[in-house]
């Protein structure tokens, strides 16, 4: 949880600062989209590899290595003097950052029962949401001193977290289990294709959609606040910090209760609707207060959606938690790539387009999920009938 907090803080502080930081290099919305997409694309490429490797060598080594690599990337970003250095930094951050999330999610799966899985994923999500809470606030406030200061702060925090992981984090995957999983080594592309055609295939598409929507927000929100309301980095950071509190509370204290009462599937459906409505209302905001309230609605939906979908995936993953969570993270990254590139380009055409596209994606996913759940229920009935007849 500490590691995910630090990583998400490092990602979160980018939200209010990056539009202004990129501007200092005489770049705009398109370059901003490319920077966010580069980070996500490297995660897409490397997450299955790290996830598969964590099944073989354990979770701890990869979490520690990921933190140190992420720290290096933040330092490069802080001291960059040309655009290519910013691109290099995002490539390294995506490569090493992708080792942390699937390993952390697999760590939760290793140490929780199926009944407690949603709660465990929710707690992990809470730490991520708290990173989003404090990251933008820290980034916005430090940017008032120097635009590079937030990234320097993130690098120092990631280094400390890496040392903490190296010396204090216990290993969750026993050696004998690692040796058993070592005998199966599908290639990266084969792993992705196998996962897509497995029982978790539709859920991975759902992960892509929710990440696509979040990337639309992350790429366009700072630019939107600057272009429409002329807010400073500190004001943008304060907004994201406030709505992040809503996300943290939802994932830490609400998602477990809701999934326990209504089930992962119904929570996911409600969260998709809420996220889509939040996107629409954000584009209609007319003041600082209304922007906070409408953004809170979007964050609440997204915060409930991610752990419920992750729990559904984990329950269907069986013994290949690291592999499936690595592929899961790849779809997160692929959604981030598509969302960032599209948002950066359409924002240059119309500042409301990223929100409209995000809302449409959420509503389409909601309808598709209803159809998929109906098919799953029908298939369950057929399977039960066949078992009764065969017995």
KEVORO-770968 format. One line per field, with one value per atom (N, C-alpha, C): x, y, z; residue number from 0. Coordinates in pm, whole numbers, plus 50000, padded with zeros to 5 digits. Layout:
! residues N
px <- X,... .
py <- Y,... .
pz <- Z,... .
nr <- NUM,... .
! end
This chain:
! residues 391
px <- 50083,50000,50087,50197,50288,50349,50391,50451,50352,50230,50131,50094,50095,50071,50177,50304,50414,50407,50380,50373,50258,50140,50026,50043,50116,50147,50234,50334,50421,50345,50246,50163,50066,50009,49909,49963,50086,50140,50161,50162,50176,50053,49934,49808,49802,49828,49820,49944,50058,50184,50222,50194,50245,50204,50079,50047,50136,50167,50251,50399,50440,50578,50608,50513,50529,50532,50450,50448,50583,50658,50790,50890,50856,50939,50879,50788,50720,50644,50582,50502,50357,50264,50122,50049,49919,49831,49875,49920,49960,50081,50182,50302,50267,50174,50130,50067,49983,49922,50025,50128,50234,50311,50340,50413,50335,50206,50124,50110,50095,50080,50208,50324,50452,50464,50431,50433,50343,50222,50125,50165,50222,50259,50370,50466,50571,50516,50414,50347,50279,50216,50150,50248,50366,50465,50523,50550,50628,50549,50423,50347,50331,50298,50287,50420,50531,50663,50689,50665,50689,50594,50467,50371,50410,50453,50497,50624,50714,50838,50811,50709,50677,50624,50563,50520,50639,50755,50872,50972,50990,51093,51035,50902,50840,50802,50721,50669,50768,50835,50921,51030,51110,51219,51170,51054,51006,50948,50884,50833,50949,51057,51173,51240,51263,51328,51244,51112,51023,51030,51040,51046,51174,51287,51414,51416,51362,51355,51264,51151,51058,51124,51203,51274,51371,51447,51541,51470,51355,51278,51234,51191,51146,51261,51379,51496,51531,51525,51554,51454,51327,51224,51248,51291,51313,51427,51532,51650,51656,51546,51543,51562,51635,51656,51604,51569,51516,51401,51315,51197,51232,51343,51376,51404,51451,51475,51342,51241,51109,51054,51072,51027,51101,51232,51312,51263,51236,51189,51058,50964,50834,50850,50946,50971,51021,51117,51170,51065,50987,50884,50780,50740,50643,50699,50825,50889,50899,50952,50973,50845,50764,50639,50546,50556,50468,50503,50619,50655,50585,50542,50492,50347,50259,50116,50076,50118,50077,50135,50256,50317,50241,50201,50126,49988,49921,49790,49800,49905,49926,49959,50031,50062,49932,49836,49705,49634,49639,49574,49640,49773,49845,49802,49766,49747,49601,49506,49365,49286,49175,49083,48993,48918,48829,48723,48679,48575,48626,48755,48815,48887,48879,48956,48914,48781,48732,48780,48774,48819,48969,49047,49191,49223,49155,49175,49128,49023,48975,49075,49142,49244,49364,49401,49509,49466,49340,49287,49282,49254,49251,49388,49493,49628,49662,49614,49635,49558,49434,49353,49413,49470,49535,49657,49728,49838,49789,49672,49611,49566,49524,49483,49599,49708,49819,49909,49917,50005,49975,49852,49821,49838,49802,49820,49966,50049,50194,50251,50209,50260,50223,50096,50052,50121,50137,50198,50349,50418,50562,50591,50497,50517,50518,50459,50462,50605,50688,50829,50911,50894,50969,50894,50880,50803,50868,50999,51068,51064,51034,51038,50948,50826,50740,50802,50871,50930,51052,51126,51238,51187,51079,51016,50971,50909,50861,50977,51089,51205,51262,51269,51319,51225,51093,50995,51002,51018,51026,51153,51263,51387,51370,51309,51286,51194,51087,50995,51064,51157,51232,51318,51383,51463,51375,51259,51163,51125,51097,51058,51171,51291,51406,51435,51419,51462,51346,51225,51117,50999,50978,50861,50879,50783,50792,50757,50800,50764,50633,50540,50409,50395,50489,50478,50584,50542,50640,50725,50846,50940,50889,50824,50776,50668,50588,50485,50551,50656,50726,50789,50844,50907,50804,50685,50577,50535,50525,50483,50595,50719,50833,50831,50758,50755,50671,50586,50502,50548,50598,50649,50596,50468,50418,50478,50492,50543,50447,50499,50418,50293,50308,50193,50096,50151,50066,49991,50055,49989,49869,49888,49780,49665,49698,49595,49522,49596,49535,49441,49482,49398,49271,49283,49167,49062,49106,49011,48971,49018,48985,48858,48811,48691,48703,48825,48841,48851,48832,48853,48769,48637,48552,48591,48628,48665,48790,48881,49000,48962,48863,48813,48752,48683,48624,48733,48844,48958,49012,49018,49063,48974,48843,48749,48761,48769,48778,48910,49016,49145,49143,49073,49056,48989,48883,48811,48897,48971,49055,49167,49223,49329,49275,49151,49088,49087,49051,49046,49186,49282,49416,49484,49461,49526,49463,49332,49262,49226,49221,49166,49248,49381,49466,49456,49456,49443,49306,49202,49065,49052,49108,49101,49178,49289,49370,49300,49247,49188,49053,48970,48835,48827,48902,48889,49016,49128,49257,49304,49284,49329,49479,49543,49687,49711,49839,49867,49821,49833,49790,49639,49563,49417,49373,49438,49406,49443,49560,49604,49509,49456,49361,49232,49183,49062,49083,49193,49218,49243,49302,49324,49191,49100,48969,48892,48886,48810,48880,49012,49084,49046,49012,48964,48838,48750,48628,48664,48762,48804,48864,48944,49008,48905,48808,48701,48620,48590,48510,48580,48709,48782,48819,48843,48883,48767,48654,48545,48413,48398,48267,48260,48367,48360,48339,48404,48387,48243,48181,48042,47947,47968,47878,47887,48011,48025,47974,47989,47935,47784,47720,47574,47515,47576,47518,47596,47722,47805,47890,48001,48093,48025,47939,47879,47789,47703,47612,47687,47789,47870,47939,47992,48058,47961,47839,47739,47704,47680,47649,47763,47887,48005,48024,47996,48007,47909,47786,47686,47730,47776,47817,47935,48030,48146,48104,48012,47965,47892,47806,47732,47829,47932,48032,48104,48137,48202,48115,47987,47897,47885,47867,47848,47974,48093,48217,48224,48176,48180,48080,47982,47881,47914,48024,48062,48086,48049,48063,48137,48182,48254,48347,48429,48522,48447,48337,48259,48193,48130,48062,48162,48282,48385,48430,48443,48479,48371,48246,48135,48121,48126,48109,48227,48347,48465,48460,48403,48385,48297,48192,48103,48178,48260,48338,48436,48507,48606,48541,48422,48351,48318,48267,48236,48359,48468,48591,48654,48644,48703,48630,48499,48421,48440,48464,48472,48597,48712,48839,48852,48831,48848,48745,48622,48521,48556,48606,48647,48773,48869,48989,48956,48859,48817,48755,48672,48611,48717,48818,48927,49006,49040,49121,49052,48920,48845,48843,48863,48863,49004,49106,49245,49305,49248,49302,49440,49532,49667,49760,49715,49802,49775,49778,49746,49844,49975,50075,50062,50045,50034,49911,49794,49670,49672,49727,49733,49830,49934,50025,49956,49878,49801,49695,49633,49536,49600,49721,49789,49822,49844,49869,49746,49629,49506,49479,49516,49511,49597,49717,49811,49765,49708,49660,49546,49459,49353,49409,49514,49579,49643,49704,49765,49659,49552,49447,49380,49350,49283,49367,49496,49584,49604,49628,49651,49526,49411,49286,49252,49264,49231,49320,49451,49544,49514,49472,49446,49309,49205,49071,49057,49137,49132,49174,49268,49312,49201,49101,48987,48878,48844,48739,48767,48767,48807,48704,48581,48479,48480,48546,48543,48596,48707,48755,48652,48573,48471,48356,48317,48210,48249,48373,48421,48431,48479,48487,48351,48252,48116,48059,48077,48026,48087,48217,48284,48226,48198,48142,48001,47919,47781,47778,47865,47873,47920,48017,48066,47957,47876,47764,47667,47629,47536,47598,47726,47794,47805,47826,47838,47705,47595,47464,47444,47480,47467,47557,47682,47778,47731,47680,47632,47512,47426,47310,47356,47456,47511,47577,47647,47712,47610,47497,47393,47332,47307,47254,47351,47480,47580,47589,47574,47576,47460,47342,47224,47243,47299,47324,47423,47531,47633,47574,47490,47429,47336,47258,47167,47243,47354,47436,47495,47538,47595,47490,47367,47259,47224,47217,47183,47292,47418,47528,47537,47502,47508,47388 .
py <- 49879,50000,50126,50121,50236,50259,50150,50162,50216,50164,50211,50357,50395,50534,50624,50584,50666,50675,50562,50562,50650,50634,50713,50861,50888,51026,51086,51007,51053,51076,50990,51007,51123,51130,51232,51374,51393,51530,51584,51493,51535,51610,51572,51623,51776,51844,51990,52059,51989,52054,52038,51921,51888,51986,52033,52131,52255,52302,52422,52387,52266,52223,52207,52147,52126,52261,52353,52487,52557,52527,52588,52537,52424,52371,52407,52506,52550,52436,52349,52239,52259,52176,52195,52065,52062,51950,51820,51826,51704,51642,51722,51671,51617,51685,51637,51500,51481,51351,51244,51279,51183,51141,51238,51206,51107,51131,51041,50906,50909,50784,50700,50766,50693,50614,50679,50613,50490,50508,50398,50289,50325,50226,50135,50190,50107,50012,50060,49971,49857,49889,49787,49680,49724,49630,49541,49600,49529,49466,49509,49456,49304,49240,49094,49026,49083,49027,49032,49149,49162,49072,49065,48980,48834,48788,48649,48624,48723,48708,48702,48776,48774,48637,48562,48426,48332,48372,48285,48323,48453,48496,48558,48579,48639,48784,48838,48973,49080,49054,49154,49209,49125,49179,49276,49243,49328,49459,49455,49579,49674,49620,49703,49759,49672,49717,49822,49801,49897,50034,50037,50165,50241,50170,50237,50291,50212,50257,50377,50375,50488,50614,50598,50711,50775,50690,50740,50822,50772,50843,50981,50990,51118,51218,51169,51258,51313,51227,51273,51381,51361,51458,51592,51584,51706,51791,51724,51796,51806,51775,51779,51921,51930,52060,52062,51943,51932,51832,51838,51753,51605,51568,51426,51366,51446,51396,51368,51450,51422,51292,51269,51144,51024,51037,50930,50899,51003,50985,50907,50941,50871,50727,50699,50561,50478,50533,50461,50446,50551,50545,50439,50431,50329,50189,50172,50041,49986,50065,50016,50028,50128,50141,50025,49964,49851,49726,49723,49608,49612,49731,49748,49706,49757,49734,49586,49511,49370,49289,49323,49252,49281,49408,49445,49380,49376,49313,49162,49100,48958,48932,49026,49016,49009,49095,49095,48961,48912,48784,48669,48676,48572,48567,48682,48693,48712,48696,48708,48590,48556,48454,48517,48433,48486,48577,48541,48620,48759,48770,48898,48968,48910,48965,49106,49130,49264,49367,49329,49422,49449,49345,49362,49452,49428,49514,49656,49669,49801,49878,49807,49872,49916,49829,49867,49987,49984,50097,50224,50208,50324,50390,50309,50366,50439,50382,50449,50580,50576,50697,50805,50763,50859,50922,50842,50898,51004,50975,51074,51197,51174,51285,51380,51324,51408,51451,51368,51400,51533,51555,51684,51803,51785,51895,51930,51826,51848,51908,51850,51900,52045,52078,52215,52315,52277,52370,52385,52272,52280,52353,52343,52411,52562,52612,52756,52802,52707,52737,52720,52600,52567,52454,52462,52360,52222,52216,52088,52026,52106,52058,51938,51931,51814,51682,51683,51560,51518,51616,51587,51523,51577,51523,51379,51352,51217,51118,51162,51074,51036,51132,51105,51008,51033,50947,50804,50788,50655,50582,50654,50592,50539,50618,50575,50453,50454,50341,50216,50233,50118,50054,50138,50086,50015,50073,50010,49871,49859,49731,49630,49677,49588,49526,49602,49555,49514,49564,49538,49461,49465,49398,49246,49171,49024,48971,48850,48784,48707,48722,48660,48528,48500,48381,48278,48164,48062,48010,47968,47925,47804,47711,47590,47621,47723,47765,47832,47911,47976,47873,47770,47665,47593,47573,47509,47593,47725,47814,47838,47813,47834,47741,47628,47530,47577,47678,47729,47870,47886,48017,48058,48091,48137,48270,48294,48423,48535,48658,48773,48786,48783,48797,48681,48560,48443,48457,48515,48536,48629,48737,48833,48768,48697,48632,48526,48450,48347,48409,48521,48588,48645,48701,48760,48655,48534,48428,48344,48382,48310,48368,48313,48368,48514,48568,48708,48802,48750,48832,48958,48946,49065,49163,49110,49198,49278,49220,49294,49408,49384,49492,49602,49562,49659,49741,49676,49746,49849,49811,49905,50029,50009,50121,50215,50159,50247,50325,50262,50331,50437,50406,50503,50629,50611,50725,50805,50736,50805,50882,50824,50892,51017,51012,51132,51243,51207,51307,51359,51267,51307,51396,51366,51444,51581,51588,51711,51802,51748,51828,51954,51939,52056,52158,52107,52197,52265,52189,52241,52352,52324,52424,52550,52534,52650,52729,52658,52725,52789,52721,52773,52866,52830,52907,52983,52955,53020,52991,52866,52827,52803,52824,52801,52654,52607,52469,52439,52535,52513,52494,52571,52557,52424,52385,52255,52142,52153,52051,52037,52148,52144,52074,52098,52031,51880,51838,51694,51631,51705,51654,51632,51725,51712,51593,51582,51471,51338,51343,51221,51167,51257,51214,51129,51172,51096,50957,50949,50820,50731,50790,50713,50657,50740,50695,50585,50601,50503,50367,50368,50242,50181,50264,50210,50167,50240,50209,50174,50204,50186,50065,50041,49935,49797,49770,49640,49618,49721,49710,49693,49770,49763,49629,49579,49450,49336,49352,49250,49244,49358,49363,49339,49398,49390,49300,49268,49188,49275,49221,49295,49343,49258,49289,49412,49419,49533,49661,49649,49767,49820,49730,49772,49844,49793,49856,49996,50008,50140,50237,50188,50275,50324,50239,50280,50394,50381,50486,50616,50606,50725,50794,50717,50775,50851,50791,50858,50987,50985,51105,51213,51170,51265,51336,51262,51322,51433,51404,51502,51627,51605,51718,51803,51740,51818,51923,51886,51981,52093,52074,52178,52266,52237,52315,52461,52552,52695,52772,52703,52770,52671,52722,52636,52528,52567,52473,52366,52405,52307,52214,52264,52178,52072,52110,52015,51908,51951,51857,51759,51807,51719,51626,51674,51588,51481,51515,51417,51301,51332,51226,51130,51186,51101,51015,51075,51001,50893,50920,50821,50699,50722,50611,50531,50601,50533,50457,50514,50451,50323,50319,50198,50093,50140,50050,49963,50025,49953,49833,49849,49732,49622,49659,49557,49475,49541,49469,49385,49442,49367,49242,49255,49141,49033,49073,48977,48904,48978,48917,48820,48863,48780,48649,48652,48531,48431,48480,48392,48355,48410,48389,48259,48198,48073,48090,48003,48005,48103,48159,48247,48394,48427,48564,48665,48637,48732,48753,48644,48652,48732,48697,48764,48911,48939,49077,49158,49092,49159,49194,49099,49124,49231,49223,49324,49463,49475,49604,49650,49554,49590,49655,49603,49662,49798,49813,49946,50043,50000,50085,50114,50012,50032,50133,50126,50225,50363,50371,50501,50558,50470,50516,50577,50499,50546,50672,50672,50787,50913,50900,51017,51074,50987,51034,51100,51036,51092,51223,51225,51347,51463,51436,51542,51602,51517,51566,51633,51573,51632,51758,51770,51892,52012,51990,52099,52144,52056,52091,52158,52096,52149,52100,52189,52152,52064,52052,51967,51824,51802,51672,51556,51573,51461,51410,51501,51461,51389,51434,51369,51228,51213,51081,50987,51039,50958,50911,50999,50963,50856,50872,50774,50636,50631,50503,50435,50512,50456,50401,50473,50429,50304,50299,50181,50059,50080,49970,49921,50014,49977,49884,49920,49838,49702,49701,49576,49484,49543,49463,49396,49466,49406,49283,49295,49183,49068,49100,48996,48921,48994,48931,48842,48884,48802,48672,48683,48563,48471,48528,48448,48370,48433,48363,48249,48274,48169,48053,48082,47977,47895,47963,47892,47795,47838,47751,47631,47653,47543,47443,47494,47407,47322,47383,47309,47201,47234,47137,47019,47049,46942,46851,46910,46828,46737,46790,46708,46592,46623,46519,46411,46453,46356,46269,46327,46248,46154 .
pz <- 50000,50000,50000,50075,50078,49940,49877,49744,49642,49645,49549,49577,49705,49739,49676,49689,49636,49484,49418,49272,49223,49285,49242,49278,49387,49419,49309,49264,49156,49027,49000,48881,48901,49023,49051,49048,49093,49094,48953,48855,48716,48668,48720,48666,48665,48778,48774,48718,48717,48683,48537,48478,48346,48237,48232,48127,48130,48250,48265,48238,48281,48261,48112,48040,47896,47824,47871,47812,47820,47928,47945,47842,47775,47667,47530,47528,47405,47338,47419,47369,47412,47356,47384,47413,47379,47414,47347,47223,47152,47219,47251,47319,47458,47524,47655,47643,47544,47521,47491,47414,47381,47506,47594,47717,47804,47821,47901,47831,47698,47623,47625,47619,47625,47754,47866,47996,47994,47943,47942,47844,47729,47629,47680,47752,47809,47915,47989,48083,48009,47897,47817,47770,47725,47675,47784,47901,48002,48116,48138,48252,48249,48133,48133,48167,48118,48149,48299,48360,48504,48583,48540,48610,48605,48486,48471,48554,48553,48629,48779,48825,48968,49011,48918,48949,48965,48910,48913,49022,49047,49143,49269,49271,49388,49364,49455,49438,49486,49597,49661,49569,49500,49418,49310,49251,49143,49194,49311,49370,49401,49460,49495,49370,49271,49146,49076,49076,49013,49078,49210,49280,49247,49244,49213,49069,48975,48836,48820,48892,48889,48945,49050,49110,49011,48940,48840,48734,48689,48586,48635,48760,48815,48824,48861,48868,48730,48628,48492,48450,48485,48449,48518,48644,48721,48663,48613,48565,48412,48344,48198,48147,48035,47972,47828,47775,47639,47638,47536,47529,47524,47457,47446,47583,47677,47812,47884,47855,47910,47855,47725,47664,47724,47741,47801,47942,48018,48155,48159,48070,48069,48024,47934,47892,48010,48086,48201,48312,48335,48438,48405,48279,48239,48247,48207,48209,48351,48442,48579,48664,48636,48711,48687,48567,48535,48612,48679,48762,48897,48938,49075,49089,49001,49021,49010,48903,48899,49014,49057,49170,49299,49317,49437,49438,49323,49314,49336,49282,49306,49453,49516,49659,49740,49704,49771,49749,49624,49594,49671,49689,49765,49910,49965,50110,50153,50058,50094,50041,50109,50060,49955,49879,49778,49839,49961,50028,50064,50094,50135,50020,49899,49787,49750,49745,49710,49811,49940,50044,50031,50002,49985,49867,49754,49637,49666,49747,49783,49866,49960,50044,49959,49864,49774,49690,49645,49569,49653,49785,49873,49880,49890,49896,49766,49653,49525,49518,49568,49569,49658,49772,49861,49791,49710,49632,49536,49473,49384,49463,49591,49676,49703,49756,49800,49684,49579,49466,49401,49355,49292,49386,49513,49609,49625,49645,49659,49531,49416,49289,49264,49289,49266,49356,49483,49579,49555,49529,49502,49372,49277,49149,49165,49274,49299,49328,49379,49406,49278,49217,49096,49026,48895,48822,48828,48850,48856,48996,49098,49237,49265,49208,49236,49192,49079,49027,49110,49160,49249,49378,49430,49551,49527,49412,49381,49371,49314,49303,49439,49529,49665,49738,49726,49792,49739,49607,49547,49590,49605,49653,49795,49882,50020,50022,49939,49934,49880,49785,49734,49842,49923,50034,50137,50163,50254,50202,50073,50013,50022,49995,49991,50126,50233,50365,50458,50435,50531,50474,50342,50285,50287,50341,50340,50200,50171,50045,50064,49969,49982,49907,49817,49733,49774,49835,49879,49764,49797,49694,49617,49688,49620,49518,49545,49450,49330,49356,49245,49154,49210,49129,49044,49098,49023,48904,48925,48819,48718,48759,48670,48551,48563,48456,48337,48355,48249,48213,48089,48050,47912,47901,47773,47735,47603,47558,47593,47582,47623,47537,47404,47315,47336,47351,47375,47506,47607,47736,47721,47644,47624,47546,47437,47358,47437,47518,47601,47704,47760,47860,47797,47675,47607,47576,47541,47508,47629,47747,47870,47932,48045,48111,48153,48159,48201,48081,47959,47840,47836,47860,47858,47967,48084,48195,48162,48084,48043,47949,47863,47777,47863,47969,48062,48131,48166,48225,48127,47999,47896,47893,47900,47890,48009,48130,48248,48249,48199,48190,48081,47972,47864,47916,47995,48051,48147,48234,48330,48260,48153,48079,48010,47964,47908,48011,48133,48241,48273,48295,48337,48234,48106,48000,47983,47992,47955,48072,48196,48305,48332,48343,48368,48256,48132,48017,48016,48050,48056,48160,48280,48387,48352,48280,48239,48129,48028,47913,47945,48024,48049,48170,48277,48401,48440,48368,48397,48539,48585,48718,48719,48833,48850,48885,48881,48923,49065,49154,49293,49301,49223,49224,49164,49054,48993,49088,49151,49245,49362,49410,49522,49482,49360,49313,49310,49247,49234,49370,49461,49596,49668,49655,49721,49666,49533,49475,49500,49516,49549,49686,49780,49912,49896,49806,49778,49727,49636,49584,49691,49779,49886,49982,50021,50112,50046,49917,49846,49840,49809,49794,49929,50029,50159,50246,50238,50330,50267,50137,50073,49981,49905,49804,49866,49980,50045,50090,50146,50193,50075,49969,49855,49783,49764,49696,49784,49916,50007,50002,49980,49980,49841,49738,49604,49508,49541,49451,49360,49313,49227,49099,49042,48912,48919,49019,49029,49064,49146,49180,49054,48971,48847,48754,48742,48656,48705,48836,48891,48876,48892,48880,48738,48638,48499,48468,48516,48495,48561,48685,48760,48694,48641,48573,48448,48370,48249,48279,48381,48421,48470,48546,48595,48482,48375,48259,48199,48182,48120,48207,48338,48428,48442,48431,48437,48327,48208,48096,48113,48205,48229,48349,48419,48537,48499,48590,48559,48668,48774,48882,48951,49041,49116,49193,49259,49340,49254,49144,49058,48991,48962,48903,49004,49130,49234,49250,49258,49281,49165,49043,48927,48909,48938,48930,49038,49155,49262,49217,49142,49092,49001,48911,48822,48901,48996,49074,49160,49212,49291,49207,49086,48997,48960,48922,48881,48998,49119,49237,49277,49256,49284,49175,49053,48939,48940,48962,48947,49042,49175,49262,49238,49200,49174,49050,48946,48825,48853,48927,48962,49043,49133,49214,49126,49030,48938,48856,48813,48737,48824,48945,49035,49068,49088,49122,49008,48885,48768,48723,48790,48747,48795,48900,48952,49010,48971,49026,48954,48843,48763,48796,48925,48967,48908,48918,48868,48719,48644,48499,48458,48515,48478,48520,48640,48684,48598,48546,48454,48324,48270,48149,48176,48294,48336,48331,48385,48385,48243,48153,48013,47952,47985,47932,47996,48123,48186,48105,48072,48000,47859,47792,47656,47654,47754,47767,47792,47873,47899,47773,47692,47567,47476,47452,47361,47416,47546,47606,47600,47629,47629,47489,47391,47255,47198,47220,47167,47236,47370,47445,47405,47392,47355,47219,47123,46988,46976,47039,47025,47109,47215,47296,47212,47121,47034,46941,46917,46832,46913,47028,47116,47257,47355,47491,47562,47506,47567,47511,47397,47331,47417,47490,47572,47672,47730,47826,47757,47638,47563,47522,47476,47434,47554,47667,47788,47835,47831,47872,47781,47650,47554,47579,47608,47635,47758,47863,47986,47965,47892,47868,47779,47678,47593,47673,47761,47846,47940,47992,48079,48006,47883,47805,47772,47733,47700,47822,47939,48061,48097,48077,48101,48011,47884,47790,47831,47870,47909,48034,48133,48256,48229,48138,48100,48035,47948,47883,47984,48082,48186,48267,48300,48376,48296,48166,48080,48069,48057,48045,48174,48289,48418,48429,48385,48387,48296,48178,48083,48141,48201,48260,48373,48456,48566,48513,48409,48347,48289,48222,48162,48269,48382,48490,48551,48567,48624,48532,48401,48305,48295,48300,48292,48416,48534,48657,48668 .
nr <- 0,0,0,1,1,1,2,2,2,3,3,3,4,4,4,5,5,5,6,6,6,7,7,7,8,8,8,9,9,9,10,10,10,11,11,11,12,12,12,13,13,13,14,14,14,15,15,15,16,16,16,17,17,17,18,18,18,19,19,19,20,20,20,21,21,21,22,22,22,23,23,23,24,24,24,25,25,25,26,26,26,27,27,27,28,28,28,29,29,29,30,30,30,31,31,31,32,32,32,33,33,33,34,34,34,35,35,35,36,36,36,37,37,37,38,38,38,39,39,39,40,40,40,41,41,41,42,42,42,43,43,43,44,44,44,45,45,45,46,46,46,47,47,47,48,48,48,49,49,49,50,50,50,51,51,51,52,52,52,53,53,53,54,54,54,55,55,55,56,56,56,57,57,57,58,58,58,59,59,59,60,60,60,61,61,61,62,62,62,63,63,63,64,64,64,65,65,65,66,66,66,67,67,67,68,68,68,69,69,69,70,70,70,71,71,71,72,72,72,73,73,73,74,74,74,75,75,75,76,76,76,77,77,77,78,78,78,79,79,79,80,80,80,81,81,81,82,82,82,83,83,83,84,84,84,85,85,85,86,86,86,87,87,87,88,88,88,89,89,89,90,90,90,91,91,91,92,92,92,93,93,93,94,94,94,95,95,95,96,96,96,97,97,97,98,98,98,99,99,99,100,100,100,101,101,101,102,102,102,103,103,103,104,104,104,105,105,105,106,106,106,107,107,107,108,108,108,109,109,109,110,110,110,111,111,111,112,112,112,113,113,113,114,114,114,115,115,115,116,116,116,117,117,117,118,118,118,119,119,119,120,120,120,121,121,121,122,122,122,123,123,123,124,124,124,125,125,125,126,126,126,127,127,127,128,128,128,129,129,129,130,130,130,131,131,131,132,132,132,133,133,133,134,134,134,135,135,135,136,136,136,137,137,137,138,138,138,139,139,139,140,140,140,141,141,141,142,142,142,143,143,143,144,144,144,145,145,145,146,146,146,147,147,147,148,148,148,149,149,149,150,150,150,151,151,151,152,152,152,153,153,153,154,154,154,155,155,155,156,156,156,157,157,157,158,158,158,159,159,159,160,160,160,161,161,161,162,162,162,163,163,163,164,164,164,165,165,165,166,166,166,167,167,167,168,168,168,169,169,169,170,170,170,171,171,171,172,172,172,173,173,173,174,174,174,175,175,175,176,176,176,177,177,177,178,178,178,179,179,179,180,180,180,181,181,181,182,182,182,183,183,183,184,184,184,185,185,185,186,186,186,187,187,187,188,188,188,189,189,189,190,190,190,191,191,191,192,192,192,193,193,193,194,194,194,195,195,195,196,196,196,197,197,197,198,198,198,199,199,199,200,200,200,201,201,201,202,202,202,203,203,203,204,204,204,205,205,205,206,206,206,207,207,207,208,208,208,209,209,209,210,210,210,211,211,211,212,212,212,213,213,213,214,214,214,215,215,215,216,216,216,217,217,217,218,218,218,219,219,219,220,220,220,221,221,221,222,222,222,223,223,223,224,224,224,225,225,225,226,226,226,227,227,227,228,228,228,229,229,229,230,230,230,231,231,231,232,232,232,233,233,233,234,234,234,235,235,235,236,236,236,237,237,237,238,238,238,239,239,239,240,240,240,241,241,241,242,242,242,243,243,243,244,244,244,245,245,245,246,246,246,247,247,247,248,248,248,249,249,249,250,250,250,251,251,251,252,252,252,253,253,253,254,254,254,255,255,255,256,256,256,257,257,257,258,258,258,259,259,259,260,260,260,261,261,261,262,262,262,263,263,263,264,264,264,265,265,265,266,266,266,267,267,267,268,268,268,269,269,269,270,270,270,271,271,271,272,272,272,273,273,273,274,274,274,275,275,275,276,276,276,277,277,277,278,278,278,279,279,279,280,280,280,281,281,281,282,282,282,283,283,283,284,284,284,285,285,285,286,286,286,287,287,287,288,288,288,289,289,289,290,290,290,291,291,291,292,292,292,293,293,293,294,294,294,295,295,295,296,296,296,297,297,297,298,298,298,299,299,299,300,300,300,301,301,301,302,302,302,303,303,303,304,304,304,305,305,305,306,306,306,307,307,307,308,308,308,309,309,309,310,310,310,311,311,311,312,312,312,313,313,313,314,314,314,315,315,315,316,316,316,317,317,317,318,318,318,319,319,319,320,320,320,321,321,321,322,322,322,323,323,323,324,324,324,325,325,325,326,326,326,327,327,327,328,328,328,329,329,329,330,330,330,331,331,331,332,332,332,333,333,333,334,334,334,335,335,335,336,336,336,337,337,337,338,338,338,339,339,339,340,340,340,341,341,341,342,342,342,343,343,343,344,344,344,345,345,345,346,346,346,347,347,347,348,348,348,349,349,349,350,350,350,351,351,351,352,352,352,353,353,353,354,354,354,355,355,355,356,356,356,357,357,357,358,358,358,359,359,359,360,360,360,361,361,361,362,362,362,363,363,363,364,364,364,365,365,365,366,366,366,367,367,367,368,368,368,369,369,369,370,370,370,371,371,371,372,372,372,373,373,373,374,374,374,375,375,375,376,376,376,377,377,377,378,378,378,379,379,379,380,380,380,381,381,381,382,382,382,383,383,383,384,384,384,385,385,385,386,386,386,387,387,387,388,388,388,389,389,389,390,390,390 .
! end
